[in-house]
Amino acid sequence: MTRYYKNTERNVLKILRALKGEEGPITVGRIARATGLHKWVVSRTLDVWMAPFVDVTILEELEAVGLRMKLVKLKGDYSEEQVLRGLKVRKKLY
């Protein structure tokens, strides 16, 4: 079972704001630097809680040499309210 931590909503909003300020896909590391969150927290939040709102691309060329790099971009122009509503639905499912 996936835990919903008390900071999940705040982290989702930080990540959303970081993604909204970008034109194209950005790395998890760049999101982490922009939000002040650890890369693991960013990656996990994207995978578990933000999957319906983001497109994640993993560069297979780098994975072949042992590096895993995720490029992330928003699927649409979502408002904070829309994302929080979606998050509450996902919370009930988990």
Buried (B, 14 or more C-beta within 10 A) or exposed (E): EEEBEEEBBEBBBBBBEBBEEBEEBBBBEBBBBBBEBEBEBBBBBBEBBBBEBBEBEEEEEEEEEEEEBBBBBBEEEBEEEEBBEBBEEBEEEE
